[in-house]
Amino acid sequence: MPGVARDGWIELARRGYVTVGVDVDPALLDRARAKAPDLEWHLGDLAALPATSAPGPFAGAVLAGNVMIFVARGTEADVLAAVATRLERGGLVIAGFQLSGRLSLAGYDDAAAAAGLEPVTRFATWDRAPFVDGGDYVVTVDSKR
């Protein structure tokens, strides 16, 4: 599972999932490596990640911690496209982010569709509270066609 959310990767690995963490910030990766030195960590920009870095195919990718609103402006579609290329058919992208105007849900949906992803479900929180239009946070689950 490529993506960010360093502590989430540690928990997924504890539960038996093969995990690969990617972050553009070397200091954050150093902290992640200190917490979980046995996991695979890559320094890289998700929008321009070389094909050899975390190549997959993976069953899922988690973009937690507002990843989609912290990537460089204008690269959101590139990020989703790069992540989608690393998924097996039917693989899931699970992204949670603040709907603050930086990235609208419609903008995310357009980028996801362009990356070959289709919506599966949405939540308002990571605890799976129902999503209501007009909310300020979304956890969206999309599947690779």
N, CA, C and O atoms as a GROMACS GRO file, in nm:
protein
  580
    1MET      N    1   0.084  -0.118   0.000
    1MET     CA    2   0.000   0.000   0.000
    1MET      C    3   0.088   0.124   0.000
    1MET      O    4   0.147   0.156   0.103
    2PRO      N    5   0.098   0.194  -0.110
    2PRO     CA    6   0.178   0.315  -0.110
    2PRO      C    7   0.098   0.430  -0.054
    2PRO      O    8  -0.025   0.425  -0.050
    3GLY      N    9   0.165   0.533  -0.010
    3GLY     CA   10   0.098   0.653   0.038
    3GLY      C   11   0.172   0.714   0.154
    3GLY      O   12   0.291   0.692   0.173
    4VAL      N   13   0.099   0.791   0.232
    4VAL     CA   14   0.161   0.862   0.342
    4VAL      C   15   0.103   0.806   0.473
    4VAL      O   16   0.088   0.684   0.484
    5ALA      N   17   0.071   0.889   0.569
    5ALA     CA   18   0.015   0.846   0.698
    5ALA      C   19   0.105   0.746   0.768
    5ALA      O   20   0.072   0.628   0.780
    6ARG      N   21   0.218   0.795   0.812
    6ARG     CA   22   0.322   0.709   0.870
    6ARG      C   23   0.272   0.620   0.982
    6ARG      O   24   0.300   0.500   0.981
    7ASP      N   25   0.199   0.672   1.080
    7ASP     CA   26   0.151   0.588   1.189
    7ASP      C   27   0.049   0.487   1.140
    7ASP      O   28   0.041   0.376   1.192
    8GLY      N   29  -0.030   0.525   1.040
    8GLY     CA   30  -0.126   0.431   0.982
    8GLY      C   31  -0.057   0.314   0.917
    8GLY      O   32  -0.105   0.201   0.924
    9TRP      N   33   0.057   0.340   0.854
    9TRP     CA   34   0.132   0.230   0.790
    9TRP      C   35   0.182   0.133   0.895
    9TRP      O   36   0.180   0.012   0.874
   10ILE      N   37   0.226   0.185   1.004
   10ILE     CA   38   0.275   0.099   1.111
   10ILE      C   39   0.163   0.007   1.160
   10ILE      O   40   0.185  -0.112   1.179
   11GLU      N   41   0.045   0.062   1.179
   11GLU     CA   42  -0.069  -0.019   1.225
   11GLU      C   43  -0.109  -0.122   1.119
   11GLU      O   44  -0.137  -0.237   1.152
   12LEU      N   45  -0.111  -0.082   0.992
   12LEU     CA   46  -0.144  -0.178   0.886
   12LEU      C   47  -0.042  -0.292   0.882
   12LEU      O   48  -0.080  -0.407   0.864
   13ALA      N   49   0.085  -0.260   0.898
   13ALA     CA   50   0.189  -0.364   0.899
   13ALA      C   51   0.168  -0.459   1.018
   13ALA      O   52   0.184  -0.580   1.005
   14ARG      N   53   0.133  -0.403   1.134
   14ARG     CA   54   0.106  -0.487   1.252
   14ARG      C   55  -0.007  -0.586   1.225
   14ARG      O   56  -0.010  -0.696   1.281
   15ARG      N   57  -0.100  -0.546   1.138
   15ARG     CA   58  -0.215  -0.631   1.106
   15ARG      C   59  -0.187  -0.725   0.989
   15ARG      O   60  -0.276  -0.796   0.943
   16GLY      N   61  -0.062  -0.727   0.941
   16GLY     CA   62  -0.022  -0.823   0.840
   16GLY      C   63  -0.020  -0.774   0.696
   16GLY      O   64   0.008  -0.852   0.605
   17TYR      N   65  -0.049  -0.646   0.674
   17TYR     CA   66  -0.047  -0.592   0.538
   17TYR      C   67   0.095  -0.554   0.498
   17TYR      O   68   0.172  -0.502   0.579
   18VAL      N   69   0.130  -0.581   0.373
   18VAL     CA   70   0.256  -0.533   0.318
   18VAL      C   71   0.238  -0.384   0.293
   18VAL      O   72   0.146  -0.343   0.221
   19THR      N   73   0.324  -0.303   0.351
   19THR     CA   74   0.309  -0.158   0.340
   19THR      C   75   0.436  -0.093   0.288
   19THR      O   76   0.547  -0.140   0.311
   20VAL      N   77   0.414   0.016   0.217
   20VAL     CA   78   0.523   0.100   0.166
   20VAL      C   79   0.480   0.243   0.192
   20VAL      O   80   0.373   0.285   0.149
   21GLY      N   81   0.563   0.319   0.260
   21GLY     CA   82   0.532   0.458   0.288
   21GLY      C   83   0.610   0.550   0.196
   21GLY      O   84   0.727   0.525   0.166
   22VAL      N   85   0.545   0.656   0.151
   22VAL     CA   86   0.609   0.755   0.064
   22VAL      C   87   0.580   0.894   0.121
   22VAL      O   88   0.467   0.925   0.157
   23ASP      N   89   0.684   0.975   0.128
   23ASP     CA   90   0.666   1.113   0.172
   23ASP      C   91   0.771   1.198   0.105
   23ASP      O   92   0.881   1.152   0.074
   24VAL      N   93   0.738   1.323   0.083
   24VAL     CA   94   0.830   1.418   0.020
   24VAL      C   95   0.921   1.485   0.123
   24VAL      O   96   1.020   1.548   0.086
   25ASP      N   97   0.887   1.472   0.250
   25ASP     CA   98   0.960   1.541   0.357
   25ASP      C   99   1.060   1.446   0.423
   25ASP      O  100   1.020   1.351   0.489
   26PRO      N  101   1.192   1.470   0.405
   26PRO     CA  102   1.292   1.380   0.463
   26PRO      C  103   1.285   1.372   0.615
   26PRO      O  104   1.309   1.265   0.672
   27ALA      N  105   1.253   1.481   0.681
   27ALA     CA  106   1.246   1.480   0.828
   27ALA      C  107   1.131   1.389   0.876
   27ALA      O  108   1.147   1.317   0.974
   28LEU      N  109   1.019   1.394   0.807
   28LEU     CA  110   0.907   1.307   0.845
   28LEU      C  111   0.940   1.161   0.818
   28LEU      O  112   0.900   1.073   0.894
   29LEU      N  113   1.012   1.135   0.710
   29LEU     CA  114   1.053   0.997   0.683
   29LEU      C  115   1.152   0.948   0.787
   29LEU      O  116   1.147   0.831   0.827
   30ASP      N  117   1.242   1.035   0.832
   30ASP     CA  118   1.336   0.995   0.938
   30ASP      C  119   1.260   0.954   1.063
   30ASP      O  120   1.295   0.855   1.128
   31ARG      N  121   1.157   1.030   1.098
   31ARG     CA  122   1.076   0.996   1.215
   31ARG      C  123   1.003   0.863   1.195
   31ARG      O  124   0.994   0.781   1.286
   32ALA      N  125   0.951   0.844   1.074
   32ALA     CA  126   0.881   0.718   1.044
   32ALA      C  127   0.977   0.600   1.052
   32ALA      O  128   0.943   0.496   1.108
   33ARG      N  129   1.096   0.617   0.996
   33ARG     CA  130   1.195   0.508   1.001
   33ARG      C  131   1.236   0.478   1.143
   33ARG      O  132   1.262   0.362   1.177
   34ALA      N  133   1.244   0.580   1.228
   34ALA     CA  134   1.280   0.559   1.368
   34ALA      C  135   1.170   0.479   1.439
   34ALA      O  136   1.200   0.393   1.523
   35LYS      N  137   1.044   0.506   1.406
   35LYS     CA  138   0.932   0.434   1.468
   35LYS      C  139   0.919   0.292   1.416
   35LYS      O  140   0.883   0.200   1.490
   36ALA      N  141   0.948   0.274   1.287
   36ALA     CA  142   0.927   0.144   1.223
   36ALA      C  143   1.038   0.117   1.122
   36ALA      O  144   1.016   0.128   1.001
   37PRO      N  145   1.156   0.083   1.170
   37PRO     CA  146   1.271   0.065   1.080
   37PRO      C  147   1.257  -0.054   0.986
   37PRO      O  148   1.327  -0.060   0.885
   38ASP      N  149   1.170  -0.148   1.016
   38ASP     CA  150   1.156  -0.266   0.931
   38ASP      C  151   1.062  -0.244   0.812
   38ASP      O  152   1.056  -0.328   0.721
   39LEU      N  153   0.989  -0.133   0.811
   39LEU     CA  154   0.900  -0.104   0.700
   39LEU      C  155   0.976  -0.037   0.587
   39LEU      O  156   1.084   0.019   0.607
   40GLU      N  157   0.919  -0.043   0.468
   40GLU     CA  158   0.980   0.019   0.350
   40GLU      C  159   0.932   0.163   0.338
   40GLU      O  160   0.812   0.190   0.333
   41TRP      N  161   1.027   0.255   0.332
   41TRP     CA  162   0.996   0.399   0.323
   41TRP      C  163   1.068   0.457   0.202
   41TRP      O  164   1.184   0.426   0.177
   42HIS      N  165   0.997   0.542   0.127
   42HIS     CA  166   1.054   0.606   0.008
   42HIS      C  167   1.041   0.757   0.018
   42HIS      O  168   0.936   0.809   0.054
   43LEU      N  169   1.149   0.826  -0.014
   43LEU     CA  170   1.145   0.971  -0.028
   43LEU      C  171   1.100   1.000  -0.170
   43LEU      O  172   1.163   0.954  -0.266
   44GLY      N  173   0.994   1.074  -0.185
   44GLY     CA  174   0.949   1.108  -0.318
   44GLY      C  175   0.823   1.188  -0.321
   44GLY      O  176   0.746   1.193  -0.224
   45ASP      N  177   0.803   1.252  -0.433
   45ASP     CA  178   0.684   1.332  -0.460
   45ASP      C  179   0.583   1.239  -0.527
   45ASP      O  180   0.612   1.184  -0.634
   46LEU      N  181   0.468   1.221  -0.469
   46LEU     CA  182   0.368   1.130  -0.525
   46LEU      C  183   0.328   1.167  -0.667
   46LEU      O  184   0.287   1.081  -0.745
   47ALA      N  185   0.340   1.294  -0.702
   47ALA     CA  186   0.302   1.338  -0.837
   47ALA      C  187   0.406   1.299  -0.941
   47ALA      O  188   0.376   1.295  -1.060
   48ALA      N  189   0.528   1.270  -0.898
   48ALA     CA  190   0.636   1.241  -0.992
   48ALA      C  191   0.719   1.123  -0.944
   48ALA      O  192   0.841   1.120  -0.966
   49LEU      N  193   0.657   1.028  -0.882
   49LEU     CA  194   0.727   0.912  -0.827
   49LEU      C  195   0.775   0.822  -0.940
   49LEU      O  196   0.696   0.782  -1.025
   50PRO      N  197   0.904   0.789  -0.943
   50PRO     CA  198   0.954   0.701  -1.048
   50PRO      C  199   0.882   0.566  -1.044
   50PRO      O  200   0.843   0.518  -0.937
   51ALA      N  201   0.866   0.505  -1.160
   51ALA     CA  202   0.795   0.377  -1.170
   51ALA      C  203   0.859   0.269  -1.086
   51ALA      O  204   0.792   0.174  -1.046
   52THR      N  205   0.988   0.281  -1.056
   52THR     CA  206   1.059   0.180  -0.977
   52THR      C  207   1.040   0.199  -0.827
   52THR      O  208   1.078   0.112  -0.749
   53SER      N  209   0.983   0.309  -0.786
   53SER     CA  210   0.963   0.336  -0.645
   53SER      C  211   0.821   0.293  -0.606
   53SER      O  212   0.723   0.348  -0.655
   54ALA      N  213   0.812   0.194  -0.517
   54ALA     CA  214   0.683   0.140  -0.473
   54ALA      C  215   0.597   0.101  -0.593
   54ALA      O  216   0.486   0.152  -0.610
   55PRO      N  217   0.649   0.010  -0.679
   55PRO     CA  218   0.579  -0.019  -0.805
   55PRO      C  219   0.449  -0.096  -0.792
   55PRO      O  220   0.364  -0.090  -0.882
   56GLY      N  221   0.431  -0.170  -0.682
   56GLY     CA  222   0.308  -0.247  -0.669
   56GLY      C  223   0.312  -0.371  -0.756
   56GLY      O  224   0.420  -0.418  -0.792
   57PRO      N  225   0.197  -0.426  -0.792
   57PRO     CA  226   0.065  -0.370  -0.767
   57PRO      C  227   0.017  -0.395  -0.625
   57PRO      O  228   0.046  -0.498  -0.564
   58PHE      N  229  -0.057  -0.299  -0.574
   58PHE     CA  230  -0.109  -0.303  -0.438
   58PHE      C  231  -0.261  -0.316  -0.440
   58PHE      O  232  -0.327  -0.279  -0.538
   59ALA      N  233  -0.315  -0.370  -0.334
   59ALA     CA  234  -0.460  -0.382  -0.318
   59ALA      C  235  -0.522  -0.249  -0.275
   59ALA      O  236  -0.643  -0.229  -0.291
   60GLY      N  237  -0.442  -0.159  -0.222
   60GLY     CA  238  -0.496  -0.033  -0.177
   60GLY      C  239  -0.389   0.070  -0.153
   60GLY      O  240  -0.272   0.038  -0.136
   61ALA      N  241  -0.432   0.194  -0.152
   61ALA     CA  242  -0.346   0.307  -0.118
   61ALA      C  243  -0.424   0.400  -0.027
   61ALA      O  244  -0.540   0.432  -0.054
   62VAL      N  245  -0.362   0.442   0.080
   62VAL     CA  246  -0.426   0.529   0.177
   62VAL      C  247  -0.357   0.665   0.173
   62VAL      O  248  -0.236   0.676   0.191
   63LEU      N  249  -0.437   0.767   0.148
   63LEU     CA  250  -0.388   0.905   0.144
   63LEU      C  251  -0.455   0.979   0.260
   63LEU      O  252  -0.550   1.056   0.240
   64ALA      N  253  -0.405   0.954   0.380
   64ALA     CA  254  -0.463   1.012   0.500
   64ALA      C  255  -0.387   1.138   0.539
   64ALA      O  256  -0.288   1.174   0.475
   65GLY      N  257  -0.434   1.204   0.641
   65GLY     CA  258  -0.363   1.321   0.692
   65GLY      C  259  -0.368   1.440   0.597
   65GLY      O  260  -0.274   1.519   0.593
   66ASN      N  261  -0.476   1.453   0.522
   66ASN     CA  262  -0.494   1.565   0.430
   66ASN      C  263  -0.392   1.568   0.317
   66ASN      O  264  -0.362   1.675   0.264
   67VAL      N  265  -0.339   1.453   0.280
   67VAL     CA  266  -0.240   1.446   0.172
   67VAL      C  267  -0.285   1.526   0.051
   67VAL      O  268  -0.207   1.604  -0.006
   68MET      N  269  -0.410   1.509   0.010
   68MET     CA  270  -0.456   1.571  -0.114
   68MET      C  271  -0.459   1.723  -0.110
   68MET      O  272  -0.459   1.787  -0.215
   69ILE      N  273  -0.462   1.783   0.009
   69ILE     CA  274  -0.456   1.929   0.013
   69ILE      C  275  -0.318   1.979   0.052
   69ILE      O  276  -0.296   2.100   0.063
   70PHE      N  277  -0.224   1.888   0.072
   70PHE     CA  278  -0.086   1.927   0.100
   70PHE      C  279   0.007   1.906  -0.019
   70PHE      O  280   0.121   1.953  -0.017
   71VAL      N  281  -0.040   1.837  -0.122
   71VAL     CA  282   0.044   1.823  -0.241
   71VAL      C  283   0.054   1.959  -0.310
   71VAL      O  284  -0.028   2.047  -0.285
   72ALA      N  285   0.152   1.974  -0.396
   72ALA     CA  286   0.169   2.101  -0.468
   72ALA      C  287   0.041   2.132  -0.547
   72ALA      O  288  -0.016   2.044  -0.612
   73ARG      N  289   0.000   2.256  -0.541
   73ARG     CA  290  -0.119   2.298  -0.615
   73ARG      C  291  -0.105   2.262  -0.762
   73ARG      O  292  -0.001   2.282  -0.824
   74GLY      N  293  -0.213   2.208  -0.815
   74GLY     CA  294  -0.213   2.172  -0.956
   74GLY      C  295  -0.164   2.031  -0.985
   74GLY      O  296  -0.169   1.986  -1.099
   75THR      N  297  -0.117   1.959  -0.879
   75THR     CA  298  -0.067   1.822  -0.902
   75THR      C  299  -0.164   1.716  -0.852
   75THR      O  300  -0.131   1.598  -0.856
   76GLU      N  301  -0.279   1.755  -0.805
   76GLU     CA  302  -0.373   1.659  -0.747
   76GLU      C  303  -0.406   1.546  -0.845
   76GLU      O  304  -0.406   1.429  -0.806
   77ALA      N  305  -0.434   1.579  -0.970
   77ALA     CA  306  -0.466   1.478  -1.070
   77ALA      C  307  -0.345   1.388  -1.096
   77ALA      O  308  -0.359   1.267  -1.115
   78ASP      N  309  -0.225   1.448  -1.098
   78ASP     CA  310  -0.103   1.369  -1.118
   78ASP      C  311  -0.081   1.271  -1.004
   78ASP      O  312  -0.040   1.157  -1.026
   79VAL      N  313  -0.110   1.315  -0.881
   79VAL     CA  314  -0.094   1.228  -0.765
   79VAL      C  315  -0.188   1.108  -0.776
   79VAL      O  316  -0.145   0.994  -0.760
   80LEU      N  317  -0.314   1.134  -0.804
   80LEU     CA  318  -0.410   1.022  -0.816
   80LEU      C  319  -0.374   0.930  -0.932
   80LEU      O  320  -0.390   0.809  -0.922
   81ALA      N  321  -0.328   0.986  -1.042
   81ALA     CA  322  -0.288   0.903  -1.157
   81ALA      C  323  -0.169   0.815  -1.120
   81ALA      O  324  -0.167   0.696  -1.154
   82ALA      N  325  -0.070   0.872  -1.051
   82ALA     CA  326   0.048   0.794  -1.012
   82ALA      C  327   0.010   0.684  -0.913
   82ALA      O  328   0.060   0.572  -0.924
   83VAL      N  329  -0.075   0.716  -0.819
   83VAL     CA  330  -0.118   0.616  -0.722
   83VAL      C  331  -0.198   0.506  -0.792
   83VAL      O  332  -0.179   0.388  -0.764
   84ALA      N  333  -0.286   0.544  -0.882
   84ALA     CA  334  -0.369   0.446  -0.952
   84ALA      C  335  -0.286   0.347  -1.034
   84ALA      O  336  -0.322   0.230  -1.046
   85THR      N  337  -0.174   0.393  -1.089
   85THR     CA  338  -0.090   0.302  -1.168
   85THR      C  339  -0.029   0.192  -1.083
   85THR      O  340   0.015   0.090  -1.136
   86ARG      N  341  -0.025   0.212  -0.953
   86ARG     CA  342   0.035   0.114  -0.863
   86ARG      C  343  -0.067   0.017  -0.804
   86ARG      O  344  -0.030  -0.071  -0.725
   87LEU      N  345  -0.192   0.032  -0.841
   87LEU     CA  346  -0.298  -0.053  -0.788
   87LEU      C  347  -0.330  -0.167  -0.881
   87LEU      O  348  -0.319  -0.155  -1.003
   88GLU      N  349  -0.369  -0.280  -0.823
   88GLU     CA  350  -0.424  -0.389  -0.903
   88GLU      C  351  -0.566  -0.350  -0.943
   88GLU      O  352  -0.626  -0.262  -0.881
   89ARG      N  353  -0.619  -0.414  -1.044
   89ARG     CA  354  -0.757  -0.387  -1.085
   89ARG      C  355  -0.849  -0.414  -0.965
   89ARG      O  356  -0.838  -0.517  -0.900
   90GLY      N  357  -0.938  -0.320  -0.937
   90GLY     CA  358  -1.025  -0.331  -0.821
   90GLY      C  359  -0.962  -0.279  -0.694
   90GLY      O  360  -1.028  -0.274  -0.590
   91GLY      N  361  -0.834  -0.240  -0.700
   91GLY     CA  362  -0.767  -0.184  -0.582
   91GLY      C  363  -0.830  -0.053  -0.539
   91GLY      O  364  -0.889   0.018  -0.620
   92LEU      N  365  -0.818  -0.023  -0.412
   92LEU     CA  366  -0.885   0.094  -0.355
   92LEU      C  367  -0.788   0.209  -0.325
   92LEU      O  368  -0.675   0.187  -0.281
   93VAL      N  369  -0.834   0.330  -0.350
   93VAL     CA  370  -0.769   0.451  -0.300
   93VAL      C  371  -0.861   0.505  -0.193
   93VAL      O  372  -0.979   0.531  -0.218
   94ILE      N  373  -0.807   0.523  -0.072
   94ILE     CA  374  -0.883   0.577   0.040
   94ILE      C  375  -0.815   0.708   0.078
   94ILE      O  376  -0.702   0.709   0.125
   95ALA      N  377  -0.887   0.818   0.056
   95ALA     CA  378  -0.830   0.950   0.079
   95ALA      C  379  -0.920   1.029   0.173
   95ALA      O  380  -1.041   1.036   0.153
   96GLY      N  381  -0.859   1.088   0.275
   96GLY     CA  382  -0.933   1.173   0.367
   96GLY      C  383  -0.874   1.312   0.365
   96GLY      O  384  -0.753   1.329   0.377
   97PHE      N  385  -0.960   1.412   0.350
   97PHE     CA  386  -0.909   1.549   0.345
   97PHE      C  387  -1.017   1.651   0.379
   97PHE      O  388  -1.137   1.627   0.365
   98GLN      N  389  -0.969   1.765   0.424
   98GLN     CA  390  -1.053   1.879   0.460
   98GLN      C  391  -1.108   1.941   0.332
   98GLN      O  392  -1.035   1.964   0.237
   99LEU      N  393  -1.237   1.967   0.332
   99LEU     CA  394  -1.301   2.035   0.219
   99LEU      C  395  -1.302   2.184   0.249
   99LEU      O  396  -1.405   2.240   0.287
  100SER      N  397  -1.187   2.245   0.231
  100SER     CA  398  -1.169   2.384   0.274
  100SER      C  399  -1.161   2.482   0.158
  100SER      O  400  -1.130   2.599   0.180
  101GLY      N  401  -1.188   2.439   0.038
  101GLY     CA  402  -1.172   2.527  -0.076
  101GLY      C  403  -1.043   2.499  -0.151
  101GLY      O  404  -1.033   2.530  -0.270
  102ARG      N  405  -0.944   2.441  -0.086
  102ARG     CA  406  -0.817   2.407  -0.152
  102ARG      C  407  -0.842   2.301  -0.258
  102ARG      O  408  -0.787   2.309  -0.368
  103LEU      N  409  -0.924   2.202  -0.225
  103LEU     CA  410  -0.963   2.098  -0.318
  103LEU      C  411  -1.109   2.066  -0.291
  103LEU      O  412  -1.145   2.022  -0.182
  104SER      N  413  -1.192   2.088  -0.390
  104SER     CA  414  -1.334   2.056  -0.374
  104SER      C  415  -1.356   1.907  -0.398
  104SER      O  416  -1.272   1.839  -0.458
  105LEU      N  417  -1.466   1.859  -0.352
  105LEU     CA  418  -1.500   1.720  -0.375
  105LEU      C  419  -1.520   1.695  -0.524
  105LEU      O  420  -1.479   1.591  -0.575
  106ALA      N  421  -1.581   1.788  -0.594
  106ALA     CA  422  -1.598   1.774  -0.739
  106ALA      C  423  -1.463   1.772  -0.809
  106ALA      O  424  -1.444   1.695  -0.903
  107GLY      N  425  -1.369   1.854  -0.764
  107GLY     CA  426  -1.234   1.854  -0.821
  107GLY      C  427  -1.164   1.721  -0.798
  107GLY      O  428  -1.098   1.669  -0.888
  108TYR      N  429  -1.178   1.667  -0.678
  108TYR     CA  430  -1.121   1.536  -0.648
  108TYR      C  431  -1.185   1.430  -0.737
  108TYR      O  432  -1.115   1.347  -0.796
  109ASP      N  433  -1.317   1.432  -0.747
  109ASP     CA  434  -1.387   1.332  -0.828
  109ASP      C  435  -1.344   1.338  -0.974
  109ASP      O  436  -1.327   1.234  -1.037
  110ASP      N  437  -1.326   1.457  -1.027
  110ASP     CA  438  -1.280   1.471  -1.166
  110ASP      C  439  -1.140   1.412  -1.183
  110ASP      O  440  -1.114   1.340  -1.280
  111ALA      N  441  -1.050   1.441  -1.089
  111ALA     CA  442  -0.914   1.388  -1.095
  111ALA      C  443  -0.914   1.236  -1.079
  111ALA      O  444  -0.839   1.166  -1.148
  112ALA      N  445  -0.998   1.186  -0.990
  112ALA     CA  446  -1.006   1.041  -0.969
  112ALA      C  447  -1.058   0.972  -1.096
  112ALA      O  448  -1.004   0.869  -1.136
  113ALA      N  449  -1.160   1.027  -1.157
  113ALA     CA  450  -1.215   0.968  -1.279
  113ALA      C  451  -1.110   0.968  -1.390
  113ALA      O  452  -1.097   0.870  -1.464
  114ALA      N  453  -1.035   1.076  -1.403
  114ALA     CA  454  -0.930   1.084  -1.504
  114ALA      C  455  -0.821   0.980  -1.479
  114ALA      O  456  -0.754   0.936  -1.573
  115ALA      N  457  -0.802   0.941  -1.353
  115ALA     CA  458  -0.701   0.841  -1.317
  115ALA      C  459  -0.754   0.699  -1.330
  115ALA      O  460  -0.682   0.603  -1.301
  116GLY      N  461  -0.879   0.684  -1.375
  116GLY     CA  462  -0.935   0.550  -1.390
  116GLY      C  463  -0.994   0.494  -1.262
  116GLY      O  464  -1.002   0.373  -1.244
  117LEU      N  465  -1.035   0.584  -1.173
  117LEU     CA  466  -1.095   0.542  -1.046
  117LEU      C  467  -1.244   0.574  -1.048
  117LEU      O  468  -1.288   0.671  -1.108
  118GLU      N  469  -1.320   0.490  -0.980
  118GLU     CA  470  -1.463   0.515  -0.969
  118GLU      C  471  -1.504   0.512  -0.822
  118GLU      O  472  -1.450   0.434  -0.744
  119PRO      N  473  -1.598   0.598  -0.784
  119PRO     CA  474  -1.639   0.606  -0.644
  119PRO      C  475  -1.701   0.476  -0.595
  119PRO      O  476  -1.776   0.409  -0.666
  120VAL      N  477  -1.669   0.444  -0.470
  120VAL     CA  478  -1.728   0.328  -0.403
  120VAL      C  479  -1.818   0.375  -0.290
  120VAL      O  480  -1.936   0.339  -0.284
  121THR      N  481  -1.762   0.458  -0.200
  121THR     CA  482  -1.839   0.510  -0.086
  121THR      C  483  -1.768   0.632  -0.031
  121THR      O  484  -1.655   0.662  -0.067
  122ARG      N  485  -1.839   0.702   0.058
  122ARG     CA  486  -1.785   0.822   0.124
  122ARG      C  487  -1.828   0.823   0.268
  122ARG      O  488  -1.934   0.772   0.305
  123PHE      N  489  -1.741   0.882   0.350
  123PHE     CA  490  -1.771   0.901   0.492
  123PHE      C  491  -1.734   1.044   0.531
  123PHE      O  492  -1.661   1.112   0.460
  124ALA      N  493  -1.787   1.088   0.645
  124ALA     CA  494  -1.755   1.220   0.696
  124ALA      C  495  -1.635   1.217   0.790
  124ALA      O  496  -1.575   1.321   0.818
  125THR      N  497  -1.600   1.097   0.838
  125THR     CA  498  -1.488   1.082   0.931
  125THR      C  499  -1.422   0.947   0.906
  125THR      O  500  -1.475   0.862   0.835
  126TRP      N  501  -1.304   0.929   0.965
  126TRP     CA  502  -1.236   0.799   0.957
  126TRP      C  503  -1.311   0.692   1.036
  126TRP      O  504  -1.286   0.573   1.018
  127ASP      N  505  -1.401   0.733   1.123
  127ASP     CA  506  -1.484   0.639   1.198
  127ASP      C  507  -1.608   0.598   1.120
  127ASP      O  508  -1.695   0.529   1.173
  128ARG      N  509  -1.616   0.638   0.995
  128ARG     CA  510  -1.721   0.601   0.900
  128ARG      C  511  -1.856   0.664   0.930
  128ARG      O  512  -1.961   0.605   0.900
  129ALA      N  513  -1.855   0.783   0.989
  129ALA     CA  514  -1.981   0.855   1.003
  129ALA      C  515  -2.032   0.888   0.862
  129ALA      O  516  -1.951   0.914   0.772
  130PRO      N  517  -2.162   0.888   0.842
  130PRO     CA  518  -2.216   0.914   0.709
  130PRO      C  519  -2.175   1.051   0.656
  130PRO      O  520  -2.175   1.150   0.729
  131PHE      N  521  -2.141   1.055   0.528
  131PHE     CA  522  -2.107   1.182   0.463
  131PHE      C  523  -2.235   1.254   0.425
  131PHE      O  524  -2.329   1.194   0.374
  132VAL      N  525  -2.237   1.384   0.451
  132VAL     CA  526  -2.349   1.469   0.415
  132VAL      C  527  -2.295   1.582   0.330
  132VAL      O  528  -2.197   1.647   0.367
  133ASP      N  529  -2.359   1.607   0.214
  133ASP     CA  530  -2.316   1.720   0.130
  133ASP      C  531  -2.310   1.846   0.215
  133ASP      O  532  -2.398   1.871   0.297
  134GLY      N  533  -2.205   1.924   0.194
  134GLY     CA  534  -2.187   2.047   0.270
  134GLY      C  535  -2.098   2.027   0.391
  134GLY      O  536  -2.067   2.124   0.461
  135GLY      N  537  -2.056   1.903   0.417
  135GLY     CA  538  -1.967   1.877   0.530
  135GLY      C  539  -1.829   1.936   0.503
  135GLY      O  540  -1.798   1.977   0.391
  136ASP      N  541  -1.746   1.941   0.608
  136ASP     CA  542  -1.615   2.003   0.592
  136ASP      C  543  -1.500   1.902   0.582
  136ASP      O  544  -1.384   1.943   0.570
  137TYR      N  545  -1.530   1.772   0.586
  137TYR     CA  546  -1.426   1.669   0.575
  137TYR      C  547  -1.486   1.549   0.502
  137TYR      O  548  -1.605   1.520   0.516
  138VAL      N  549  -1.402   1.481   0.426
  138VAL     CA  550  -1.448   1.363   0.354
  138VAL      C  551  -1.342   1.255   0.360
  138VAL      O  552  -1.222   1.283   0.354
  139VAL      N  553  -1.388   1.132   0.373
  139VAL     CA  554  -1.305   1.014   0.349
  139VAL      C  555  -1.372   0.947   0.231
  139VAL      O  556  -1.485   0.899   0.241
  140THR      N  557  -1.303   0.944   0.120
  140THR     CA  558  -1.361   0.891  -0.002
  140THR      C  559  -1.287   0.764  -0.043
  140THR      O  560  -1.164   0.756  -0.036
  141VAL      N  561  -1.364   0.666  -0.086
  141VAL     CA  562  -1.308   0.536  -0.128
  141VAL      C  563  -1.340   0.520  -0.275
  141VAL      O  564  -1.456   0.525  -0.315
  142ASP      N  565  -1.236   0.499  -0.355
  142ASP     CA  566  -1.252   0.482  -0.499
  142ASP      C  567  -1.181   0.354  -0.541
  142ASP      O  568  -1.084   0.313  -0.479
  143SER      N  569  -1.230   0.292  -0.646
  143SER     CA  570  -1.177   0.165  -0.695
  143SER      C  571  -1.120   0.183  -0.835
  143SER      O  572  -1.176   0.256  -0.917
  144LYS      N  573  -1.008   0.114  -0.861
  144LYS     CA  574  -0.948   0.120  -0.994
  144LYS      C  575  -1.029   0.030  -1.089
  144LYS      O  576  -1.054  -0.087  -1.061
  145ARG      N  577  -1.068   0.090  -1.201
  145ARG     CA  578  -1.144   0.014  -1.302
  145ARG      C  579  -1.056  -0.088  -1.369
  145ARG      O  580  -1.102  -0.161  -1.457
   0.00000   0.00000   0.00000
